[in-house]
């Protein structure tokens, strides 16, 4: 059970909870989590790069941890947001979509359109590990 927050702590907001201030600002578990499969697709970038070299194409890797938003999920998917980010207020979740999800998918579409100008068929492969 977390300790009680100090009277001088800011109020709980988003992912911040002052009750966890006793333990490295409450972020130790997140730092540890960033090095696990829950934070990113271990091996996916290497696999994508190998496939791209073999097929003479490019790679587009996501630039955000799936602890915030999962780029390999559809917009309405129940696990688009992680157990951490789904608790954020709606405006903050919308910000995550605008900042990371939408630009990533816009770039996927832009690259596909560019390739379709020269080829009859384009195959988009999204690599996701579990």
LUMTIDO-222940 format. One line per 10 residues: number of its first residue (from 1); for each residue z, y, x of N, C-alpha, C, O. Coordinates in steps of 0.1 Angstrom, whole numbers. Layout:
! residues N
NUM) Z/Y/X/Z/Y/X/Z/Y/X/Z/Y/X ~ ...
***
This chain:
! residues 130
1) 0/-12/8/0/0/0/0/12/9/8/13/18 ~ -9/22/6/-9/34/14/4/42/13/11/42/3 ~ 6/50/24/18/59/24/15/70/14/4/73/11 ~ 26/77/10/25/89/2/19/100/10/22/101/22 ~ 11/108/4/5/119/11/15/130/14/25/132/7 ~ 13/137/25/22/148/28/19/160/19/8/161/15 ~ 29/168/16/27/179/7/16/189/12/10/196/5 ~ 14/189/26/4/198/31/-10/192/32/-20/199/35 ~ -12/179/28/-25/173/27/-34/179/17/-29/182/6 ~ -47/180/19/-56/184/9/-57/173/-2/-53/162/0
11) -61/177/-14/-61/167/-25/-72/156/-23/-82/159/-15 ~ -70/145/-29/-81/134/-28/-94/139/-34/-94/146/-45 ~ -105/136/-27/-118/141/-32/-128/132/-26/-128/129/-14 ~ -138/127/-34/-148/118/-29/-142/106/-22/-134/99/-27 ~ -146/104/-9/-141/92/-2/-128/95/5/-122/86/11 ~ -124/108/5/-111/112/12/-99/109/3/-99/113/-9 ~ -89/102/8/-77/100/1/-65/103/11/-64/96/21 ~ -57/114/9/-47/117/18/-36/107/20/-29/107/30 ~ -35/97/11/-25/86/13/-28/78/26/-19/71/30 ~ -40/79/31/-44/71/43/-43/79/56/-47/74/66
21) -38/91/55/-37/100/67/-29/94/78/-32/97/90 ~ -20/85/76/-12/79/86/-20/70/96/-15/67/107 ~ -32/66/92/-40/56/100/-53/63/104/-63/61/98 ~ -52/70/116/-64/76/122/-72/84/111/-84/82/110 ~ -65/92/104/-72/101/94/-78/92/83/-86/97/75 ~ -74/80/81/-79/72/70/-93/67/73/-99/61/64 ~ -98/68/85/-112/65/87/-114/52/96/-125/48/99 ~ -103/46/101/-104/35/110/-112/24/103/-121/18/110 ~ -109/21/91/-116/10/84/-131/13/83/-140/4/84 ~ -135/26/81/-149/29/81/-156/28/94/-167/23/95
31) -149/32/105/-155/30/118/-157/16/121/-168/12/126 ~ -148/7/118/-149/-7/120/-161/-13/111/-169/-21/116 ~ -161/-8/99/-172/-13/90/-186/-9/94/-195/-16/91 ~ -187/2/101/-200/7/106/-207/-3/116/-219/-2/118 ~ -199/-12/121/-205/-21/131/-207/-35/125/-209/-45/132 ~ -208/-36/111/-210/-48/105/-222/-48/96/-228/-38/94 ~ -226/-60/91/-237/-61/82/-236/-53/69/-246/-50/62 ~ -224/-50/66/-222/-42/54/-227/-27/55/-230/-21/46 ~ -227/-23/68/-232/-9/70/-247/-8/73/-253/2/70 ~ -253/-18/79/-267/-18/82/-273/-32/82/-265/-42/83
41) -286/-33/82/-293/-46/83/-294/-50/97/-304/-46/104 ~ -285/-58/102/-285/-62/116/-298/-70/118/-300/-80/111 ~ -305/-66/128/-318/-74/132/-330/-69/125/-341/-73/128 ~ -329/-61/114/-340/-57/106/-350/-48/114/-362/-50/113 ~ -345/-39/122/-353/-30/129/-361/-38/140/-373/-35/142 ~ -355/-47/147/-362/-55/157/-373/-64/150/-384/-65/155 ~ -369/-70/139/-379/-78/132/-391/-69/127/-403/-73/128 ~ -388/-58/121/-399/-49/117/-407/-44/128/-420/-43/127 ~ -401/-41/139/-409/-37/151/-418/-48/156/-430/-45/159 ~ -413/-60/156/-421/-71/161/-433/-74/151/-445/-76/156
51) -431/-73/138/-441/-75/128/-452/-63/129/-464/-66/128 ~ -447/-51/132/-456/-40/133/-465/-41/145/-477/-38/144 ~ -459/-46/156/-468/-48/168/-478/-58/166/-490/-56/170 ~ -475/-69/159/-484/-80/157/-495/-75/147/-506/-80/148 ~ -492/-67/138/-501/-62/127/-507/-49/131/-515/-43/123 ~ -504/-43/142/-509/-30/146/-507/-19/136/-516/-12/132 ~ -495/-18/132/-491/-7/122/-478/-1/126/-473/-3/137 ~ -473/8/118/-461/15/122/-449/10/114/-450/2/104 ~ -437/15/118/-424/11/112/-418/24/107/-418/34/113 ~ -412/23/95/-404/33/90/-390/27/87/-388/19/78
61) -380/32/95/-366/27/94/-358/37/86/-360/49/88 ~ -349/32/78/-340/41/71/-331/48/81/-328/43/92 ~ -326/60/78/-317/67/87/-304/70/81/-297/80/84 ~ -299/61/72/-286/63/66/-280/49/64/-287/39/61 ~ -267/48/65/-260/36/63/-260/32/48/-260/41/40 ~ -261/19/46/-261/15/32/-247/16/26/-246/13/14 ~ -238/20/34/-225/23/28/-225/36/19/-217/38/11 ~ -236/44/21/-238/56/13/-248/53/2/-245/54/-10 ~ -260/49/6/-271/46/-4/-280/35/2/-283/35/14 ~ -283/25/-6/-291/14/-1/-306/17/-4/-311/17/-15
71) -313/19/7/-328/23/6/-336/12/1/-347/14/-4 ~ -332/-1/2/-340/-12/-2/-337/-16/-17/-340/-27/-21 ~ -331/-7/-25/-328/-10/-39/-337/0/-47/-340/11/-43 ~ -340/-5/-59/-346/3/-69/-337/14/-74/-325/12/-74 ~ -342/25/-79/-333/36/-84/-323/32/-94/-312/37/-94 ~ -326/23/-103/-316/19/-113/-307/7/-110/-299/2/-118 ~ -309/2/-98/-302/-10/-94/-287/-8/-93/-282/3/-89 ~ -278/-17/-99/-264/-15/-99/-257/-14/-85/-246/-8/-84 ~ -264/-18/-75/-258/-17/-61/-266/-7/-53/-266/-9/-41 ~ -272/2/-59/-279/13/-51/-269/20/-43/-272/24/-31
81) -257/22/-48/-246/28/-41/-236/17/-38/-234/8/-45 ~ -229/19/-26/-219/9/-22/-206/10/-30/-205/19/-38 ~ -197/1/-27/-184/2/-34/-177/15/-30/-167/19/-37 ~ -181/21/-19/-175/34/-15/-182/46/-22/-175/54/-28 ~ -195/46/-21/-202/58/-26/-203/58/-41/-205/69/-47 ~ -202/46/-48/-203/47/-62/-192/54/-69/-192/57/-80 ~ -181/55/-61/-169/62/-66/-170/77/-65/-162/85/-70 ~ -180/82/-58/-182/96/-56/-186/103/-69/-191/96/-78 ~ -182/115/-71/-187/123/-83/-202/123/-84/-209/122/-74 ~ -207/123/-96/-222/123/-98/-230/133/-90/-240/129/-84
91) -225/145/-89/-233/155/-80/-234/150/-66/-244/153/-59 ~ -224/144/-60/-224/139/-47/-234/127/-45/-241/126/-35 ~ -234/118/-55/-243/107/-55/-258/112/-56/-267/107/-49 ~ -260/122/-64/-273/128/-66/-277/135/-52/-289/134/-49 ~ -268/141/-46/-271/147/-32/-275/136/-23/-285/138/-15 ~ -268/124/-23/-272/113/-14/-287/109/-17/-295/106/-8 ~ -290/108/-30/-304/104/-33/-314/115/-28/-324/111/-23 ~ -311/127/-31/-320/138/-26/-321/139/-11/-332/141/-5 ~ -310/137/-4/-310/138/11/-316/126/18/-322/128/28 ~ -314/114/13/-318/102/20/-328/93/13/-338/90/18
101) -325/90/0/-333/80/-7/-347/85/-10/-357/79/-7 ~ -347/97/-16/-360/103/-21/-369/106/-9/-381/103/-10 ~ -365/112/2/-374/115/13/-379/102/19/-391/101/23 ~ -371/91/20/-375/79/26/-386/73/17/-397/69/23 ~ -384/72/4/-395/67/-4/-407/75/-5/-418/70/-7 ~ -405/88/-4/-417/97/-4/-425/95/8/-438/95/8 ~ -419/92/20/-426/89/32/-433/75/31/-444/74/36 ~ -427/66/25/-434/53/22/-446/55/14/-457/50/18 ~ -445/63/3/-457/65/-5/-468/73/3/-480/70/1 ~ -464/83/11/-473/91/18/-481/82/28/-493/83/30
111) -474/73/35/-481/64/45/-490/55/38/-501/52/42 ~ -486/50/26/-494/40/19/-507/48/14/-518/42/15 ~ -506/60/9/-518/67/5/-527/70/16/-539/69/15 ~ -521/73/28/-530/76/40/-537/63/44/-549/64/47 ~ -530/52/44/-537/39/47/-547/35/37/-558/30/41 ~ -545/38/24/-555/34/14/-567/42/15/-578/38/10 ~ -567/53/22/-579/61/24/-589/54/34/-601/57/34 ~ -583/44/41/-592/37/51/-592/22/49/-601/15/54 ~ -584/17/40/-583/3/38/-583/0/23/-579/8/15 ~ -588/-12/19/-588/-16/5/-574/-21/0/-571/-20/-12
121) -566/-25/9/-553/-31/6/-542/-26/16/-545/-26/28 ~ -531/-23/10/-519/-20/19/-508/-28/15/-505/-30/3 ~ -501/-34/24/-489/-43/21/-477/-35/27/-476/-33/39 ~ -468/-32/18/-455/-26/22/-445/-37/22/-442/-44/12 ~ -438/-39/34/-428/-49/36/-415/-42/38/-413/-35/48 ~ -405/-44/29/-392/-38/31/-383/-49/36/-381/-59/29 ~ -377/-48/48/-369/-58/54/-354/-55/51/-349/-44/54 ~ -348/-65/46/-334/-64/42/-327/-77/46/-332/-87/43 ~ -315/-76/53/-308/-88/57/-295/-88/48/-291/-78/42 ~ -289/-100/48/-277/-102/40/-266/-107/49/-255/-110/44
***
